[in-house]
Amino acid sequence: MTVKNSQFDFDVLVIGGGPAGLATALWCDDLGMSAVVLERQTEFGGQLLNIHAAIRNYPGLETANGREMRDVFLLQVQQRNIKLKAAAEIAETDLAELSVTDSEGSVYSAQAIVIATGVRRRRLNVEGESEFYGKGIIVSGQRDRELIKEKRLLIVGGGDAALENAALLSDEAAETTVVIRRSGPSARTEFIDKLKGNARVKFLFDSEVTAFTGGEMLSGATVKNNKSGTTDILDIDVALIRIGVEPNTEILAGAVDLDPHCYINVDHECETNLPGVFAIGDVANPISPTISTAIGTASTAAKRIFVWINHKEKL
């Protein structure tokens, strides 16, 4: 068992309530450490809530979608002596002192902090993008298939997610255009092969969307060819942006070491450059951002924290 330190509210403070954060809390409870999980969204689950297709590659558990898997994970945590707080937006961090303050002014301190803030879908950050989310720009092809039927669909991106959606949705849409800023797709061969010979899908290579236009609803996209410099306005009804993800580390800039892409640098035990501060899951792993990896790094961090706290208290 850990040696409790009255200076701190908890043994472990977990920032982020996705699979990595929830798994950390489970391991902490198993190891006799008190834990609190802060999640900035109104519900727990992280990126699991954005998975609308079946999950078939998590060992031991298959679910119809990410929310169903989240429900299994969350139920396990709720049956333990773990404090959960949703809608807890972090306003200030003092990682050197192992404490954070949320937007309501509540201060949380712990003997160790685990950052599990995950990633979010990358945006184009172009004119009209924010305005037309929910008004033609959709967040999930699988979830919103009914909205695409007989509509002119634009997909932005050339990776796995973009081409998988193109293959999935081209039968529903009246026409599908895929805009890729490189000279070819970067997706795996299996996704490229699914689109070979598909006359319903048109590719625009070396191109990028520079603006979305319309009235009450989305009706157009401005596309620039980066080789010729020419610009065209495409008539579209629906757009899906799949250009990868970016880590949620804005509030941590300057507090912990980040790599050039703003992912958190950690060692093989998930520890950052600050003693007692760990990072796990997608926010510290651009190579294999998967549910399995998130769970694995959670157990690594929790076990390392257990050893670290007990060693520190005995000094």
C-alpha positions in Angstrom: 0.0 0.0 0.0 1.1 3.6 -0.6 2.1 5.9 2.2 -0.5 8.7 2.3 0.8 12.2 2.3 -1.7 14.7 3.8 -0.2 17.5 1.8 -2.0 16.3 -1.3 -5.7 15.7 -2.0 -5.0 12.4 -3.9 -2.3 10.0 -4.7 -2.8 10.4 -8.4 -4.5 13.1 -10.5 -5.6 12.0 -14.0 -6.3 14.7 -16.6 -8.4 13.2 -19.3 -11.3 10.7 -19.2 -10.7 8.7 -22.3 -9.7 5.0 -22.3 -6.1 5.9 -21.1 -7.3 8.0 -18.2 -10.0 5.5 -17.1 -7.6 2.6 -17.2 -5.1 4.6 -15.1 -7.7 5.1 -12.5 -8.5 1.4 -12.4 -4.9 0.5 -12.0 -4.4 3.1 -9.3 -7.3 1.6 -7.3 -5.9 -1.9 -7.8 -2.6 -0.7 -6.3 -4.3 1.0 -3.4 -3.7 4.6 -4.6 -6.5 7.2 -4.4 -7.3 8.8 -7.8 -9.3 11.5 -9.3 -10.1 11.8 -13.0 -10.9 15.2 -14.5 -12.6 15.3 -18.0 -13.2 18.6 -19.7 -16.1 17.3 -21.8 -19.6 16.7 -20.3 -19.1 13.0 -20.5 -16.3 10.5 -20.3 -14.9 8.5 -23.2 -12.6 10.8 -25.2 -12.1 9.7 -28.8 -14.2 6.5 -28.2 -17.3 8.7 -28.5 -16.2 9.6 -32.1 -16.0 6.0 -33.2 -19.3 5.1 -34.9 -18.2 1.9 -36.6 -17.7 -1.5 -34.9 -14.6 -2.1 -32.9 -13.1 -5.5 -33.7 -9.4 -5.2 -32.9 -9.4 -4.7 -29.1 -8.5 -8.1 -27.6 -11.2 -9.7 -25.5 -13.9 -7.2 -26.3 -15.9 -6.4 -29.5 -18.4 -3.6 -29.5 -20.8 -2.1 -32.1 -19.2 1.3 -31.7 -17.0 3.3 -29.4 -19.7 4.5 -27.1 -20.6 0.9 -26.3 -17.0 0.2 -25.4 -16.9 3.4 -23.3 -19.9 2.2 -21.3 -18.0 -1.0 -20.4 -14.9 0.9 -19.4 -16.8 3.5 -17.4 -18.9 1.0 -15.5 -15.8 -0.7 -14.3 -14.5 2.6 -13.0 -17.8 3.7 -11.4 -17.7 0.5 -9.3 -14.5 1.5 -7.7 -13.5 4.1 -5.1 -12.5 6.6 -7.8 -13.6 10.3 -8.0 -14.8 11.3 -11.4 -15.5 14.9 -12.4 -16.8 15.8 -15.9 -17.0 19.3 -17.4 -13.8 20.1 -15.5 -11.9 22.5 -17.8 -8.4 23.1 -16.7 -7.7 26.8 -16.4 -4.2 26.7 -14.8 -1.5 24.2 -14.2 1.4 24.2 -11.8 2.9 20.9 -12.7 6.1 21.6 -10.8 3.9 21.7 -7.6 1.7 18.9 -8.8 -1.5 20.8 -8.9 -4.1 22.1 -11.3 -7.0 24.6 -11.1 -10.2 24.2 -13.0 -12.4 26.9 -14.5 -14.5 27.0 -11.4 -11.5 27.8 -9.2 -11.2 24.3 -7.7 -7.7 23.3 -7.0 -6.6 19.7 -7.2 -3.2 18.4 -5.9 -1.7 14.9 -6.0 1.5 13.1 -5.4 1.6 12.3 -9.1 -0.1 13.7 -12.2 -1.0 11.7 -15.3 -1.8 13.6 -18.5 -4.2 11.7 -20.7 -5.7 14.6 -22.7 -5.7 12.7 -26.0 -6.0 14.2 -29.4 -8.7 16.0 -31.5 -9.4 15.9 -35.2 -7.3 18.5 -37.0 -9.1 21.3 -38.7 -8.3 23.1 -41.9 -8.7 26.5 -40.2 -10.1 28.2 -43.3 -12.8 30.7 -44.0 -16.3 29.3 -43.4 -15.2 26.1 -41.7 -16.5 26.9 -38.2 -19.6 28.5 -39.6 -20.7 25.4 -41.5 -20.0 22.7 -39.0 -23.4 21.1 -38.5 -24.7 23.0 -41.6 -23.1 20.8 -44.2 -19.7 20.0 -42.7 -20.3 16.7 -40.8 -18.1 15.1 -38.1 -18.8 11.4 -38.9 -19.5 9.7 -42.2 -20.7 6.5 -40.5 -23.1 8.4 -38.2 -24.4 10.8 -40.8 -24.8 8.5 -43.8 -28.5 9.5 -44.2 -27.5 13.1 -44.7 -25.3 12.2 -47.6 -27.8 10.3 -49.7 -27.9 11.7 -53.2 -25.8 14.7 -52.1 -22.6 16.1 -53.6 -19.9 15.0 -51.1 -16.5 16.5 -50.6 -13.9 14.7 -48.5 -10.6 16.4 -47.6 -7.6 14.2 -46.8 -5.6 11.4 -48.3 -5.0 9.1 -45.4 -6.8 5.9 -44.2 -9.7 7.7 -42.6 -10.4 9.8 -45.7 -10.2 7.0 -48.2 -12.1 4.6 -46.0 -15.0 7.1 -45.8 -14.8 7.7 -49.6 -15.3 3.9 -50.1 -18.0 3.7 -47.5 -20.0 6.8 -48.7 -19.6 6.9 -52.4 -22.6 4.5 -52.9 -24.7 6.9 -50.9 -23.6 10.2 -52.4 -24.6 11.5 -55.8 -20.9 12.2 -56.4 -17.8 12.2 -54.3 -14.8 14.4 -54.6 -11.6 13.7 -52.6 -9.2 16.7 -52.2 -5.6 15.7 -51.4 -2.8 18.2 -51.0 -0.1 15.7 -52.1 0.4 14.1 -55.5 -1.2 10.9 -54.2 -2.9 9.3 -51.2 -1.0 8.3 -48.2 -3.5 5.7 -47.1 -2.8 2.0 -46.8 -3.0 -0.1 -49.9 -6.2 -1.8 -48.7 -8.1 1.5 -48.7 -6.6 2.6 -52.0 -7.6 -0.7 -53.6 -11.2 -0.3 -52.5 -11.5 2.8 -54.7 -9.8 1.6 -57.8 -12.2 1.7 -60.7 -14.8 3.5 -58.7 -16.2 6.0 -61.2 -18.3 7.6 -58.5 -15.2 9.0 -56.8 -13.1 11.9 -58.3 -9.6 12.8 -56.9 -8.1 16.3 -56.9 -4.4 15.9 -56.2 -1.9 18.7 -55.3 -4.9 20.7 -54.1 -6.3 22.2 -50.9 -9.6 23.7 -49.7 -9.1 27.4 -48.9 -12.7 28.3 -48.0 -16.2 27.0 -47.5 -19.2 29.0 -48.8 -22.9 29.1 -48.7 -26.0 30.7 -47.1 -27.9 28.9 -44.4 -26.3 25.7 -45.5 -23.0 24.7 -47.1 -23.1 25.0 -50.9 -19.5 25.4 -52.1 -15.8 24.9 -51.5 -13.0 26.9 -52.9 -10.2 24.6 -54.0 -6.7 25.7 -55.0 -4.3 23.7 -57.1 -0.9 24.2 -55.6 1.0 23.3 -58.8 -0.9 25.5 -61.3 -2.0 28.1 -58.8 -5.5 28.0 -60.2 -8.6 28.2 -58.1 -12.0 26.6 -58.6 -15.3 26.7 -56.7 -16.9 23.3 -56.3 -20.7 22.9 -55.9 -21.1 20.7 -52.8 -23.7 19.8 -50.2 -21.8 17.9 -47.6 -18.1 18.0 -46.5 -16.1 15.6 -44.3 -12.6 16.7 -43.2 -10.2 13.9 -42.4 -6.7 15.3 -42.2 -5.4 13.6 -39.1 -5.4 14.6 -35.5 -3.4 16.9 -33.2 -2.7 16.6 -29.5 -4.5 18.5 -26.7 -1.4 20.1 -25.2 -2.1 23.9 -25.5 -2.3 24.5 -21.8 0.8 22.4 -21.2 3.1 24.4 -23.5 6.1 25.5 -21.6 5.3 23.2 -18.7 6.5 19.9 -20.1 8.8 19.0 -23.0 6.9 18.7 -26.3 8.1 17.3 -29.6 8.0 19.5 -32.8 4.4 18.3 -33.4 3.3 19.2 -29.8 3.1 15.7 -28.5 4.5 15.2 -25.0 8.0 13.6 -24.8 8.1 10.7 -22.3 10.5 8.0 -21.4 9.8 4.2 -21.5 8.0 4.5 -18.2 5.8 7.3 -19.4 7.4 10.0 -17.3 7.9 13.5 -18.6 10.8 15.8 -17.9 9.1 16.8 -14.6 9.3 14.5 -11.6 5.9 13.0 -10.8 4.3 14.1 -14.0 3.5 11.3 -16.5 1.8 11.3 -19.9 0.0 8.4 -21.6 -2.2 7.5 -24.5 -2.5 9.4 -27.7 -1.2 12.7 -26.3 2.2 11.1 -25.9 2.1 8.6 -28.8 1.9 9.8 -32.4 3.1 6.4 -33.7 0.3 4.0 -32.6 -2.7 6.0 -31.3 -4.9 3.0 -30.5 -7.1 1.9 -27.7 -4.7 -1.0 -26.9 -1.7 1.3 -26.6 -3.7 3.7 -24.4 -4.6 0.9 -22.0 -1.0 -0.4 -22.0 0.6 3.0 -21.2 -1.9 3.5 -18.4 -0.8 0.4 -16.6 2.8 1.3 -17.1 2.4 4.7 -15.6 0.3 3.5 -12.7 2.9 0.9 -11.7 5.7 3.3 -12.0 3.9 5.9 -9.9 3.3 3.3 -7.2 7.0 2.5 -7.0 7.9 6.2 -7.2 5.5 7.4 -4.4 6.6 4.6 -2.0 10.3 5.3 -2.7 9.8 9.0 -2.2 7.9 8.6 1.1 10.6 6.3 2.5 13.5 8.7 1.9 
